[in-house]
Amino acid sequence: MLNNPFGVAAFLLLRNDLGWKLLSSEEKEIIHQANREHNVEREDYASPAEYGAERFSGGENWDNYSPETHGLRGDSIAKTLARYSPTDVLEIGPGAGFYTNQIASHESVKSMTLVDLGEAFLEFLRPKLEVLKEDKPDFDYNLVVKDAKDLSGDEATYDAVFMSSAVHHIPDRIALFEILARVVRPGGVIVCFDPSHYLERLVRLSKRMRPGGYLRKSYYMDRTNLSTHQMCTYGEYKKICKSTGAFVIDEVSYVPSIKLGLLAKISKRWASTEIFATLRRL
């Protein structure tokens, strides 16, 4: 499928779970390898203090977080923390810790496990967490350099899992949520905030598939260019809940596209650029 332009186009345009299902086991390993390279070796990933500097002045990192600058994602995280008051928290893909600061500092949170493929990110966060422990002596943390799909741990360990811009980097999502079903306590929640795979995303991809673009053989045969950025959809989250039998969707909301403002009056979902979903463990 990934050796011809028609297959590559289908992989990019289809909803993630549908495109992933069409791949052979060898092609799935190609994507996993591309993800490992992309998510560790990018220049901004190797320099955590600079991460997100193109989006946020000074970078999206622990030191630059404040309630005034955390935006819509931070607002959603704050509401979740207030509603559920989690004690033991898992964060997958914390990056440079912009939202980790917000979560770890919340009064209810007593322990955090941070899982990331980028060791540089976790080492950047270690001294920040040590300083937090001085002000919050009942707080503890654990740093794990690991792919989320290889996550292990005791059953019913966490009250909440936070993934900000993480799910869209993980192609085999059923497998991931089956793992999370084991480690999240009944009544616990998984909070996901990612770019969405609706009209604006599909139009952008289509434009990039013009001659000389994504469907150029020299482009897609360089497998690092196929690292997963299959954005997220409500339909896929519904399928995850049904397939695992372990979750229900507690909340879902969308960030509307500025370009598609008129369509947003008809369908917030199809006019969105981001999707926020909270899944509750049964």
Rosetta blueprint (number, residue, H / E / L):
1 M L
2 L L
3 N L
4 N L
5 P H
6 F H
7 G H
8 V H
9 A H
10 A H
11 F H
12 L H
13 L H
14 L L
15 R L
16 N H
17 D H
18 L H
19 G H
20 W H
21 K H
22 L H
23 L L
24 S L
25 S H
26 E H
27 E H
28 K H
29 E H
30 I H
31 I H
32 H H
33 Q H
34 A H
35 N H
36 R H
37 E H
38 H H
39 N H
40 V H
41 E H
42 R L
43 E H
44 D H
45 Y H
46 A H
47 S L
48 P H
49 A H
50 E H
51 Y L
52 G L
53 A L
54 E L
55 R L
56 F L
57 S L
58 G L
59 G L
60 E L
61 N E
62 W H
63 D H
64 N H
65 Y L
66 S L
67 P L
68 E L
69 T L
70 H L
71 G H
72 L H
73 R H
74 G H
75 D H
76 S H
77 I H
78 A H
79 K H
80 T H
81 L H
82 A H
83 R H
84 Y H
85 S L
86 P L
87 T L
88 D E
89 V E
90 L E
91 E E
92 I E
93 G L
94 P L
95 G L
96 A L
97 G E
98 F H
99 Y H
100 T H
101 N H
102 Q H
103 I H
104 A H
105 S H
106 H L
107 E L
108 S L
109 V L
110 K L
111 S E
112 M E
113 T E
114 L E
115 V E
116 D E
117 L L
118 G L
119 E H
120 A H
121 F H
122 L H
123 E H
124 F H
125 L H
126 R H
127 P H
128 K H
129 L H
130 E H
131 V H
132 L H
133 K H
134 E H
135 D H
136 K L
137 P L
138 D L
139 F L
140 D E
141 Y E
142 N E
143 L E
144 V E
145 V E
146 K L
147 D L
148 A H
149 K H
150 D H
151 L L
152 S L
153 G L
154 D L
155 E L
156 A L
157 T L
158 Y E
159 D E
160 A E
161 V E
162 F E
163 M E
164 S E
165 S L
166 A L
167 V H
168 H H
169 H H
170 I L
171 P L
172 D L
173 R H
174 I H
175 A H
176 L H
177 F H
178 E H
179 I H
180 L H
181 A H
182 R H
183 V H
184 V E
185 R E
186 P E
187 G E
188 G E
189 V E
190 I E
191 V E
192 C E
193 F E
194 D E
195 P E
196 S E
197 H L
198 Y L
199 L H
200 E H
201 R H
202 L H
203 V H
204 R H
205 L H
206 S H
207 K H
208 R H
209 M L
210 R L
211 P L
212 G L
213 G L
214 Y L
215 L L
216 R L
217 K H
218 S H
219 Y H
220 Y H
221 M L
222 D L
223 R H
224 T H
225 N H
226 L H
227 S L
228 T L
229 H L
230 Q L
231 M L
232 C E
233 T L
234 Y H
235 G H
236 E H
237 Y H
238 K H
239 K H
240 I H
241 C H
242 K H
243 S H
244 T H
245 G L
246 A L
247 F E
248 V E
249 I E
250 D E
251 E E
252 V E
253 S E
254 Y E
255 V E
256 P E
257 S L
258 I L
259 K L
260 L L
261 G H
262 L H
263 L H
264 A H
265 K L
266 I L
267 S L
268 K L
269 R L
270 W L
271 A L
272 S E
273 T E
274 E E
275 I E
276 F E
277 A E
278 T E
279 L E
280 R E
281 R E
282 L L
